[in-house]
C-alpha cells in the first residue's frame, strides 16, 4: 500500500509538471536570463506562445509592472536601444537585448509587443542597477479596460473623397471592464500612422460609465488629411496602453489625377488657339487678297404676283414686292431714223436714197439677173 501511494504521488507530480508548460503556452510568455543587470550589459529574452512568424519589438521600459503594464506607453521606454525579432514556426523566439536606462524611474520591465497584426504583449520584471526607483502613479480608478472583440473600420468613401476630400471611417470595437471599479467617461487616444512614420494622436472621449465586469460597444471616428492615400495603421490607446491596431488601405484619389490631366490638355489647346488668333490678326494682309463674296438677294416678284409660302421676300419690305421697271428700249442711233432702227418694227434696213423724182431719160443700170 505504501508503494502504491508513493507511485501515485510521483504520477501526480509528473502530471502537474507536464501541465505547467501547457498552461504557459495558452498565451504569450517572456522569460529573462537574469532578473537584474546594469547599464551596458545585456540579458537574453526568451518567448513562447506567440503567433508563428510574427514581428515583435523588445524594449526596456520604466514606470511599469506586469500587472499594470507600461503606464506612460512607449514614451517610458528606451526606444533607441530596442531590438526586433521574428518568431519561428512554433511561435517562440530567443534574442539578446542590451540593458539601457529608460527615461523614467523604475520599476522596470522588458516589454515585448507585436508590431503588426493582432495586438499581443507580455512583460517581465527587470531591475536596472543604479537606476532610480519611484512609486507608480496612483490609478484614477479601479477599472481596467480590455478589448473583447476584433476591431474593424466601418464606412466608405464618397465622390468628394475620389477628388481629394479627407477620407473618414469609424473605429468599432467592444471593450470590457476587467477591473474592480467603474470607468467613467474614458478618454481614448486614436492614432493614425502612414508606413513607418510616427502616429498622429487625437484624444476622443466616450461618454458613459462602464461598471466592473460590464462591456460596451465603442465607435470612434477616424479621419485622415485631405488627399491621403496608401497603407495606414489606426492605433487605439487607453491609459498609456495600446488596446488595438487596425490596418487601413486608402485608395488613391484618381479624380485629382484626372483633373490635372485634363488641365494639362485643355490649357495648352486654349493657349494655341489664342496665339493663332493673335497671329492672324497681327500679320499684314496681302494685296489683292481673296474677299468674301456677298450673297445675292433674291429676284423681286413682278407686280401683281401672289405670294405663296416659300416665295422669298425682300428684306425690309414686309410682304410687299418691289415694282419692276419697264424693259429698256433700244436706243436710236444718230444716223438712223426712228423707223429704221435695227430690229425695229420695219423689220429690215433701207439704204439712203434721193427723194427727187427720177428722170425717165436717166438710164438705170441693172446688174446681171
C-alpha positions in Angstrom: 0.0 0.0 0.0 2.8 2.4 0.8 4.5 1.7 -2.5 1.2 2.3 -4.3 0.7 5.7 -2.6 4.3 6.7 -3.5 3.8 5.8 -7.1 0.5 7.7 -7.1 2.3 10.8 -5.7 5.0 10.5 -8.3 2.5 10.2 -11.1 0.6 13.3 -9.8 3.9 15.3 -9.8 4.6 14.2 -13.4 1.1 15.3 -14.5 1.4 18.7 -12.8 4.9 19.2 -14.3 3.6 18.3 -17.8 0.6 20.6 -17.3 2.8 23.5 -16.4 4.2 24.2 -20.0 0.7 23.6 -21.5 -0.8 26.3 -19.3 2.0 28.7 -20.0 1.6 28.0 -23.7 -2.0 29.3 -23.6 -0.8 32.9 -24.0 2.4 34.9 -24.8 5.1 34.5 -22.2 8.5 36.1 -21.7 11.5 34.9 -19.6 14.8 36.6 -18.9 18.2 35.1 -18.4 18.8 37.4 -15.4 16.4 39.5 -13.3 18.9 42.2 -12.7 21.5 43.9 -14.9 23.4 47.1 -15.1 23.6 49.7 -17.9 25.8 48.5 -20.7 25.1 44.8 -20.0 22.6 42.6 -21.7 20.0 39.9 -21.0 18.7 37.1 -23.1 14.9 37.3 -23.7 13.1 34.0 -24.5 9.5 34.0 -25.5 6.9 31.3 -26.1 3.2 31.1 -27.0 3.3 33.8 -29.7 1.9 33.6 -33.2 4.2 32.0 -35.7 6.3 34.2 -38.0 5.3 37.4 -36.1 7.5 40.5 -35.8 8.0 41.6 -32.2 9.6 44.6 -30.5 11.7 44.3 -27.3 12.1 47.3 -25.1 13.3 48.2 -21.6 10.6 50.3 -20.1 10.3 52.2 -16.8 7.3 53.0 -14.6 5.7 49.6 -15.4 4.8 46.3 -13.8 3.5 43.1 -15.5 0.1 43.5 -13.7 -0.4 47.2 -14.7 1.6 47.4 -17.9 3.6 50.3 -19.1 1.9 53.4 -17.6 3.4 56.0 -19.9 3.3 53.9 -23.1 6.4 53.7 -25.3 7.4 57.2 -24.1 8.5 55.5 -20.9 10.9 53.1 -22.8 14.4 53.2 -24.0 13.4 53.2 -27.7 16.8 53.8 -29.1 18.2 50.5 -27.6 15.2 48.3 -28.6 15.5 45.2 -30.7 13.2 43.4 -33.1 12.8 39.7 -33.5 10.6 37.3 -35.6 9.0 34.2 -34.0 9.6 30.8 -35.6 7.1 28.3 -36.8 6.2 27.3 -33.2 5.8 30.9 -32.0 9.0 31.0 -30.0 12.0 33.3 -30.1 15.3 34.0 -28.4 17.0 37.4 -28.6 19.8 39.2 -26.7 18.7 42.7 -25.5 21.1 45.4 -24.3 20.2 47.0 -21.0 19.7 50.7 -21.1 18.2 53.2 -18.6 14.7 54.2 -19.5 13.7 57.9 -19.4 11.6 57.4 -16.3 12.3 55.8 -12.9 11.8 52.1 -12.3 10.1 49.7 -11.5 11.2 48.4 -14.9 10.2 45.6 -17.2 11.2 44.1 -20.5 8.2 44.9 -22.7 7.5 42.6 -25.7 4.7 43.5 -28.1 3.7 42.7 -31.6 4.4 45.2 -34.4 1.8 44.2 -36.9 -1.4 42.2 -36.8 -3.5 41.4 -33.7 -2.1 43.2 -30.6 -0.4 41.0 -28.1 2.1 41.9 -25.4 3.9 40.5 -22.3 6.2 41.9 -19.7 9.0 40.5 -17.5 10.4 42.3 -14.4 13.9 43.6 -14.8 15.8 45.6 -12.1 18.2 48.0 -13.7 21.2 48.5 -11.4 21.9 52.1 -10.5 18.6 53.5 -12.0 16.3 55.4 -9.6 13.1 53.9 -8.4 9.9 55.7 -7.7 6.4 54.5 -6.9 3.9 54.2 -9.7 1.3 57.0 -10.0 -2.0 56.3 -8.4 -4.6 54.8 -10.6 -7.5 57.0 -11.5 -10.0 54.3 -10.7 -10.0 50.6 -10.1 -11.3 49.9 -13.6 -9.3 48.4 -16.4 -10.4 48.2 -20.0 -9.6 45.3 -22.3 -10.7 44.6 -25.9 -13.2 41.8 -26.1 -13.7 41.7 -29.9 -11.8 42.3 -33.1 -11.7 45.9 -34.2 -12.9 47.0 -37.6 -13.3 50.1 -39.6 -16.8 50.8 -41.0 -17.9 53.3 -43.6 -16.9 54.0 -47.2 -15.7 56.9 -49.3 -17.7 59.3 -51.5 -17.4 61.2 -54.7 -15.7 64.0 -52.8 -13.1 61.6 -51.4 -12.4 60.5 -55.0 -11.5 64.1 -55.7 -9.2 64.5 -52.7 -11.6 65.2 -49.7 -10.4 63.8 -46.3 -11.2 60.1 -46.0 -13.0 59.1 -42.8 -14.0 55.9 -41.1 -15.5 54.7 -37.8 -13.4 52.5 -35.5 -15.8 49.9 -33.9 -14.8 47.6 -31.1 -16.2 46.0 -27.9 -14.4 46.7 -24.6 -14.9 45.3 -21.2 -14.0 46.4 -17.7 -11.8 43.8 -16.1 -11.0 45.9 -13.0 -12.7 46.3 -9.7 -14.1 49.8 -10.1 -16.2 51.6 -12.7 -14.7 53.5 -15.6 -16.5 56.8 -16.2 -16.2 58.8 -19.5 -12.9 57.2 -20.6 -10.7 59.2 -22.9 -9.1 57.2 -25.7 -6.2 58.1 -27.9 -6.7 57.3 -31.6 -3.5 57.5 -33.7 -3.1 57.2 -37.5 0.3 56.3 -38.9 1.4 56.1 -42.5 4.0 53.5 -43.2 6.9 53.7 -40.8 6.1 57.3 -39.6 5.1 58.0 -36.1 1.3 58.1 -35.5 -0.6 61.4 -35.1 -2.7 61.1 -31.9 -6.2 62.5 -31.3 -7.9 62.4 -27.9 -11.6 61.3 -28.1 -13.8 60.8 -25.1 -16.5 58.2 -24.9 -19.5 59.3 -22.8 -20.7 56.7 -20.4 -20.0 54.6 -17.4 -18.7 51.0 -17.6 -19.0 49.1 -14.4 -16.9 46.1 -13.3 -17.5 43.1 -15.5 -19.5 45.1 -18.0 -18.9 45.6 -21.7 -19.8 48.2 -24.2 -19.6 48.8 -27.9 -17.5 51.8 -28.7 -17.5 53.8 -32.0 -14.8 56.4 -32.5 -14.5 58.5 -35.7 -11.2 58.4 -37.6 -10.2 61.0 -40.3 -7.1 61.4 -42.4 -5.8 64.6 -44.1 -7.0 65.6 -47.5 -5.5 63.7 -50.4 -4.2 60.9 -48.1 -3.7 57.5 -49.8 -1.7 54.4 -49.2 -1.3 52.0 -46.2 -2.3 53.4 -42.8 -2.5 51.9 -39.3 -5.1 53.0 -36.8 -4.0 52.5 -33.2 -6.2 52.8 -30.1 -4.7 53.6 -26.7 -6.1 54.0 -23.2 -4.2 55.0 -20.1 -0.9 54.6 -21.9 -1.7 51.0 -23.1 -2.3 50.0 -26.7 -5.7 48.3 -26.9 -6.0 47.6 -30.6 -4.5 48.2 -34.0 -6.2 48.1 -37.3 -4.7 48.4 -40.9 -6.4 50.7 -43.3 -5.7 50.8 -47.0 -6.7 54.1 -48.6 -7.2 54.3 -52.3 -5.6 57.0 -54.5 -7.9 60.0 -55.3 -7.9 59.4 -59.1 -10.2 62.4 -59.5 -7.4 64.8 -58.7 -5.2 63.0 -61.3 -7.9 63.2 -63.9 -8.3 66.9 -63.1 -4.6 67.7 -63.6 -4.6 65.6 -66.8 -7.5 67.5 -68.3 -5.9 70.7 -67.2 -2.6 69.9 -68.9 -4.6 69.1 -72.1 -7.1 72.0 -72.1 -4.7 74.8 -71.2 -2.2 74.2 -74.0 -5.0 73.9 -76.5 -6.6 77.1 -75.4 -3.2 78.9 -75.5 -2.6 77.6 -79.0 -6.0 78.9 -80.2 -5.4 82.3 -78.6 -2.0 82.5 -80.2 -3.2 81.6 -83.6 -6.0 84.3 -83.3 -3.4 86.9 -82.4 -1.1 85.9 -85.2 -4.0 86.0 -87.7 -4.9 89.5 -86.5 -1.4 91.0 -86.4 0.1 89.7 -89.6 -0.3 92.1 -92.7 -2.8 91.3 -95.4 -1.6 90.5 -98.9 -2.6 92.9 -101.8 -5.4 91.5 -103.9 -6.3 89.1 -101.3 -9.4 87.0 -101.6 -12.5 88.8 -100.4 -15.7 87.2 -99.2 -18.4 87.2 -101.7 -21.7 88.7 -100.7 -24.8 86.8 -101.0 -27.1 88.0 -103.8 -30.6 89.0 -102.9 -33.5 87.0 -104.4 -35.0 88.5 -107.5 -38.1 90.6 -106.9 -41.5 89.3 -107.9 -43.4 91.1 -110.7 -46.2 93.3 -109.6 -49.5 91.5 -109.0 -47.9 88.1 -108.4 -49.5 86.5 -105.4 -47.2 85.5 -102.6 -47.0 81.8 -101.7 -45.2 80.2 -98.8 -41.7 79.6 -99.7 -41.5 82.6 -102.0 -38.5 84.8 -101.0 -39.3 88.2 -99.6 -37.2 91.3 -99.9 -35.9 92.3 -96.5 -37.4 95.5 -95.1 -40.5 95.4 -97.4 -42.6 93.1 -95.3 -44.9 91.2 -97.7 -44.7 93.8 -100.5 -42.7 93.3 -103.6 -40.6 95.9 -105.4 -42.1 97.2 -108.7 -40.1 96.2 -111.7 -39.0 98.9 -114.2 -40.2 98.6 -117.8 -37.8 96.9 -120.1 -35.3 99.3 -121.6 -36.0 100.5 -125.2 -33.4 100.1 -127.8 -31.5 103.4 -128.2 -31.8 105.1 -131.6 -28.6 105.5 -133.4 -27.8 109.1 -134.7 -27.7 108.2 -138.3 -30.9 106.1 -138.3 -34.4 107.3 -138.1 -36.8 106.1 -135.6 -38.4 103.8 -138.2 -35.2 102.3 -139.4 -33.6 101.2 -136.1 -32.2 97.7 -136.5 -34.6 95.3 -135.1 -37.4 97.9 -135.2 -41.0 97.5 -136.4 -39.9 97.8 -140.1 -38.1 94.5 -139.7 -35.4 95.5 -142.3 -33.0 98.3 -143.1 -33.3 100.7 -146.1 -30.4 102.2 -147.9 -30.2 106.0 -148.2 -31.8 107.4 -151.4 -32.6 110.7 -153.1 -36.2 111.9 -152.6 -36.2 113.7 -156.0 -38.2 112.0 -158.8 -36.2 110.0 -161.2 -36.0 111.2 -164.8 -37.4 108.8 -167.4 -34.4 109.5 -169.5 -32.0 108.5 -166.9 -30.9 105.0 -167.6 -30.8 102.6 -164.8 -28.1 100.2 -164.5 -29.1 96.7 -163.6 -26.9 94.1 -162.6 -26.9 90.7 -164.0 -30.0 88.7 -163.3 
